[in-house]
């Protein structure tokens, strides 16, 4: 990986460090940073996922067809492949095309898109640990990629320079969807494409469903998901024309509830003692993990996961 500038931002510095670190300016930002930092106080569940998922590189929810295993294996890489194929179908070429990943996490998806489809990639993430890990992953795969620290609602990048942008399960942590899409519109070139995967609330969920989503959002350090119609309003309002909306629920989160139910059953009497011992043996706080899993279990019936492909007008 070479050190090349991205619109005035160098490879080893974003111009946003120390007191300018965007992840320290807001309470939710601080919680998100702690959630995804390797030694954070709120990273227990991701540390548990690391036992069977490649969370060192991938933090997205993944994608699997009905005949493919989802909780383990390559589901997270499959999502990057799907996005790459979808973009290749509408672009005249992918080799050398500049692509931005807003909320790139630890760089797995965008590095894969560079290696397999030839995109010239830049990733921006709010969490310093993620940026450092993404750079290491790109070096490991010998991919020429750029990763910088920044907020999706105030991207440290020039205007109109990217033909393509993606945000895979990252905007779910952004309270102001409209601001994020406005920034994506700003940095995209005319007729540029965006592909976003995200969680949205089902329509007509009622008071109990709303409470379940609020508890889920609090446990997972995110704002309460909006409905698809509200989400589309934010996309349209930023000057995008939605091409397609695909429901990925059956290919991802629709499979999660049986696993969360199994976990909660094992975490209850009479196996609770042994289960708690195992968590502590792995360096995890069983109460924290149980709270997050329970919140997700109760929220899942009220959530959809969608893939939105839009084009800048």
C-alpha positions as CSV (number, residue, x, y, z in Angstrom):
1,X,0.0,0.0,0.0
2,X,1.5,3.3,-1.0
3,X,1.1,6.6,0.7
4,X,-0.9,8.7,-1.7
5,X,-2.9,11.8,-0.9
6,X,-6.7,11.9,-1.1
7,X,-7.9,15.4,-1.6
8,X,-5.3,16.9,0.7
9,X,-5.5,14.1,3.3
10,X,-2.4,11.9,3.6
11,X,-2.4,8.1,4.0
12,X,-1.2,8.1,7.5
13,X,-3.2,11.1,8.8
14,X,-6.6,12.4,8.3
15,X,-6.0,15.9,9.7
16,X,-8.5,14.9,12.4
17,X,-6.6,13.7,15.4
18,X,-6.4,14.6,19.1
19,X,-9.0,17.2,20.0
20,X,-10.3,17.2,16.4
21,X,-11.1,13.5,16.6
22,X,-14.8,13.4,15.5
23,X,-15.5,10.4,17.6
24,X,-15.0,12.3,20.9
25,X,-17.2,15.3,20.2
26,X,-20.6,13.6,20.8
27,X,-21.8,11.2,23.5
28,X,-23.1,8.7,20.9
29,X,-19.9,9.0,18.9
30,X,-17.9,8.2,22.0
31,X,-20.1,5.1,22.7
32,X,-19.7,3.9,19.1
33,X,-16.0,4.3,19.3
34,X,-15.9,2.3,22.5
35,X,-18.2,-0.3,21.0
36,X,-15.7,-1.0,18.2
37,X,-12.4,-0.4,19.9
38,X,-10.5,-3.6,20.7
39,X,-10.1,-2.8,24.4
40,X,-13.2,-0.8,24.8
41,X,-15.6,-1.2,27.7
42,X,-18.5,-1.9,25.4
43,X,-16.9,-4.3,22.8
44,X,-17.8,-7.6,24.5
45,X,-20.3,-8.8,21.9
46,X,-17.9,-8.1,19.0
47,X,-15.2,-9.9,20.9
48,X,-17.5,-12.9,21.1
49,X,-18.3,-12.7,17.4
50,X,-14.6,-12.8,16.7
51,X,-14.6,-16.4,17.8
52,X,-16.3,-17.4,14.6
53,X,-16.5,-14.4,12.3
54,X,-13.7,-12.4,10.7
55,X,-14.4,-9.2,12.7
56,X,-10.8,-8.2,12.3
57,X,-11.8,-7.2,8.8
58,X,-15.6,-7.3,8.6
59,X,-18.2,-5.7,10.7
60,X,-21.2,-5.9,8.3
61,X,-24.2,-8.2,8.8
62,X,-23.4,-10.3,5.8
63,X,-25.5,-11.9,3.0
64,X,-26.3,-15.5,2.3
65,X,-28.6,-17.3,0.0
66,X,-31.0,-19.9,1.5
67,X,-28.6,-22.8,1.0
68,X,-25.6,-21.1,2.5
69,X,-24.6,-21.0,6.2
70,X,-24.9,-17.6,7.6
71,X,-23.6,-17.5,11.2
72,X,-20.2,-18.7,10.2
73,X,-18.0,-18.6,7.1
74,X,-18.0,-16.0,4.3
75,X,-21.4,-14.3,4.6
76,X,-19.8,-10.9,5.2
77,X,-17.5,-11.3,2.2
78,X,-20.5,-12.4,0.2
79,X,-22.2,-9.0,0.8
80,X,-19.1,-7.3,-0.7
81,X,-19.3,-9.6,-3.7
82,X,-23.0,-8.8,-4.2
83,X,-22.3,-5.1,-4.0
84,X,-19.5,-5.4,-6.5
85,X,-21.6,-7.4,-9.0
86,X,-24.5,-4.9,-8.7
87,X,-22.1,-2.0,-9.4
88,X,-20.4,-3.8,-12.2
89,X,-23.8,-4.3,-13.9
90,X,-24.4,-0.6,-14.2
91,X,-20.8,0.7,-14.7
92,X,-19.0,0.5,-18.0
93,X,-15.9,-0.7,-16.0
94,X,-14.8,-1.1,-12.4
95,X,-11.0,-1.1,-12.9
96,X,-9.5,2.1,-11.6
97,X,-12.9,3.6,-10.7
98,X,-12.8,5.6,-7.5
99,X,-15.0,4.3,-4.8
100,X,-15.7,5.7,-1.3
101,X,-16.7,3.6,1.6
102,X,-18.5,5.8,4.2
103,X,-18.2,4.0,7.5
104,X,-15.7,1.5,6.2
105,X,-15.2,-0.3,9.6
106,X,-12.0,-2.4,9.5
107,X,-11.8,-2.3,5.7
108,X,-12.8,-5.8,4.7
109,X,-15.5,-5.1,2.2
110,X,-13.8,-2.2,0.4
111,X,-10.4,-3.9,0.4
112,X,-12.2,-6.9,-1.2
113,X,-13.8,-4.7,-3.8
114,X,-10.4,-3.3,-4.7
115,X,-8.8,-6.7,-4.9
116,X,-11.6,-8.5,-6.8
117,X,-13.1,-5.7,-8.9
118,X,-10.2,-3.3,-9.3
119,X,-11.9,-0.3,-7.7
120,X,-9.6,2.5,-6.5
121,X,-10.8,2.7,-2.9
122,X,-11.0,5.2,-0.1
123,X,-12.5,4.4,3.3
124,X,-13.6,6.8,6.0
125,X,-14.5,5.7,9.5
126,X,-15.3,7.4,12.8
127,X,-13.3,5.0,15.0
128,X,-9.5,5.4,15.1
129,X,-9.0,1.7,15.9
130,X,-11.0,0.7,12.8
131,X,-9.0,3.0,10.6
132,X,-5.7,1.5,11.9
133,X,-7.0,-2.0,11.4
134,X,-8.3,-1.2,7.9
135,X,-4.8,0.0,6.9
136,X,-3.3,-3.2,8.3
137,X,-5.7,-5.3,6.4
138,X,-5.0,-3.5,3.1
139,X,-1.3,-4.0,3.6
140,X,-1.8,-7.7,4.3
141,X,-3.7,-8.1,1.0
142,X,-1.2,-5.9,-0.8
143,X,-4.1,-3.6,-1.8
144,X,-3.4,0.1,-2.6
145,X,-6.1,1.7,-0.5
146,X,-6.6,4.9,1.5
147,X,-8.3,5.0,5.0
148,X,-8.9,8.2,6.9
149,X,-10.6,9.2,10.1
150,X,-13.8,11.2,9.7
151,X,-17.6,11.6,10.3
152,X,-20.0,10.4,7.6
153,X,-21.9,13.7,8.1
154,X,-18.8,15.8,7.5
155,X,-16.5,13.8,5.2
156,X,-12.9,15.1,5.1
157,X,-12.9,14.8,1.3
158,X,-13.3,17.0,-1.8
159,X,-16.6,17.5,-3.7
160,X,-17.7,15.7,-6.8
161,X,-14.7,13.3,-6.9
162,X,-16.1,9.8,-6.5
163,X,-18.1,8.0,-9.2
164,X,-19.2,5.4,-6.6
165,X,-19.9,5.3,-2.8
166,X,-21.0,2.6,-0.5
167,X,-22.1,2.4,3.1
168,X,-22.6,-1.2,4.3
169,X,-24.4,-1.3,7.7
170,X,-22.6,1.8,8.8
171,X,-25.3,4.6,8.6
172,X,-27.3,2.7,11.2
173,X,-25.0,4.4,13.7
174,X,-25.6,7.9,12.2
175,X,-28.4,9.9,14.0
176,X,-28.8,12.3,11.1
177,X,-29.5,10.2,7.9
178,X,-30.3,13.3,5.9
179,X,-26.9,14.9,6.7
180,X,-25.1,11.7,5.8
181,X,-26.8,11.4,2.4
182,X,-26.2,15.1,1.7
183,X,-22.5,14.5,2.3
184,X,-22.5,11.5,0.0
185,X,-24.2,13.6,-2.6
186,X,-21.6,16.3,-2.2
187,X,-18.6,14.0,-2.7
188,X,-20.1,12.0,-5.6
189,X,-19.6,13.0,-9.2
190,X,-22.7,13.8,-11.3
191,X,-24.5,10.6,-12.1
192,X,-22.6,8.8,-9.4
193,X,-23.9,5.7,-7.7
194,X,-24.4,4.8,-4.1
195,X,-25.2,1.4,-2.6
196,X,-26.3,1.3,1.0
197,X,-27.3,-1.6,3.3
198,X,-29.1,-0.6,6.5
199,X,-31.7,-1.6,9.1
200,X,-35.1,0.0,8.9
201,X,-38.2,-0.2,11.1
202,X,-41.2,-2.1,9.7
203,X,-44.3,-0.1,9.2
204,X,-47.1,-0.1,11.8
205,X,-45.0,-1.7,14.6
206,X,-47.1,-0.1,17.4
207,X,-46.0,1.0,20.9
208,X,-44.5,-2.4,21.9
209,X,-42.4,-2.6,18.7
210,X,-41.2,1.0,19.2
211,X,-40.1,0.2,22.7
212,X,-38.3,-2.8,21.5
213,X,-36.4,-0.8,18.9
214,X,-35.6,1.9,21.4
215,X,-34.1,-0.7,23.8
216,X,-32.2,-2.3,20.9
217,X,-30.8,1.1,19.8
218,X,-29.6,1.9,23.3
219,X,-28.0,-1.5,23.8
220,X,-26.2,-1.3,20.5
221,X,-25.2,2.3,20.6
222,X,-27.2,3.5,17.7
223,X,-30.2,5.8,17.0
224,X,-33.6,4.2,16.6
225,X,-34.0,2.9,13.0
226,X,-36.4,4.9,10.8
227,X,-39.0,3.4,8.5
228,X,-38.2,2.7,4.9
229,X,-40.4,5.6,3.7
230,X,-38.5,8.1,6.0
231,X,-35.2,6.6,4.8
232,X,-36.2,7.1,1.2
233,X,-37.1,10.6,1.9
234,X,-33.6,11.3,3.1
235,X,-32.1,9.7,0.0
236,X,-34.4,11.6,-2.3
237,X,-33.9,14.9,-0.4
238,X,-30.1,14.7,-1.0
239,X,-30.6,14.7,-4.8
240,X,-30.5,10.9,-5.4
241,X,-32.9,8.9,-7.6
242,X,-33.5,5.5,-6.1
243,X,-33.0,2.8,-8.6
244,X,-33.8,-0.3,-6.6
245,X,-34.6,-1.3,-3.0
246,X,-33.9,-5.0,-2.2
247,X,-35.1,-6.6,1.0
248,X,-32.1,-8.6,2.4
249,X,-33.9,-9.7,5.6
250,X,-34.3,-13.4,4.6
251,X,-30.7,-13.4,3.6
252,X,-29.3,-12.1,6.9
253,X,-31.2,-10.8,9.9
254,X,-34.2,-13.1,9.2
255,X,-31.9,-15.9,10.3
256,X,-30.6,-14.4,13.5
257,X,-33.6,-14.9,15.8
258,X,-33.2,-18.6,16.1
259,X,-29.6,-18.1,17.2
260,X,-30.4,-15.3,19.6
261,X,-33.2,-17.5,21.0
262,X,-30.8,-20.4,21.5
263,X,-28.3,-18.2,23.2
264,X,-30.9,-16.8,25.6
265,X,-32.1,-20.3,26.4
266,X,-28.5,-21.4,27.2
267,X,-27.9,-18.3,29.3
268,X,-30.9,-19.2,31.5
269,X,-31.3,-21.7,34.3
270,X,-30.0,-24.4,34.7
271,X,-27.1,-23.7,32.4
272,X,-26.6,-20.0,33.4
273,X,-23.7,-20.7,35.7
274,X,-21.7,-22.7,33.2
275,X,-22.5,-20.2,30.5
276,X,-21.4,-17.2,32.6
277,X,-18.2,-19.1,33.5
278,X,-17.5,-19.6,29.8
279,X,-18.0,-16.0,29.0
280,X,-15.6,-14.9,31.7
281,X,-13.1,-17.5,30.6
282,X,-13.2,-15.8,27.2
283,X,-12.8,-12.3,28.8
284,X,-16.5,-11.3,28.2
285,X,-19.0,-9.8,30.5
286,X,-22.0,-12.2,30.4
287,X,-24.5,-9.5,31.6
288,X,-23.4,-7.1,28.8
289,X,-23.6,-9.7,26.1
290,X,-27.0,-11.1,27.4
291,X,-28.5,-7.6,27.4
292,X,-27.4,-6.9,23.8
293,X,-28.6,-10.3,22.6
294,X,-31.9,-10.0,24.3
295,X,-32.5,-6.5,22.9
296,X,-31.7,-7.7,19.4
297,X,-33.9,-10.8,19.8
298,X,-36.9,-8.7,20.8
299,X,-36.3,-6.1,18.1
300,X,-35.7,-8.4,15.1
301,X,-39.4,-9.0,14.3
302,X,-39.8,-5.2,13.9
303,X,-36.8,-4.7,11.6
304,X,-36.0,-5.1,8.0
305,X,-32.6,-5.1,6.3
306,X,-32.5,-3.4,2.9
307,X,-30.1,-2.7,0.2
308,X,-30.7,0.7,-1.5
309,X,-29.1,1.5,-4.9
310,X,-29.4,5.1,-6.0
311,X,-28.0,7.5,-8.5
312,X,-27.1,11.1,-8.1
313,X,-29.3,13.3,-10.2
